[in-house]
């Protein structure tokens, strides 16, 4: 059980999540959750340059 807790905290640190600061936080049970979070976080951390027409 301790490994699960350490893994969860490692994911939170890696993606700079702070669930203790939310009034309600539920971690998804989706098996691909970590990959999805990485995709979304990566997009916001390294956005493509804005294109002006």
Secondary structure, DSSP 4 states (H G I P E B T S, - for coil): -HHHHHHHHHHHHHTT--GGGSSS------TTHHHHHHHHHHHHHSPPPP---
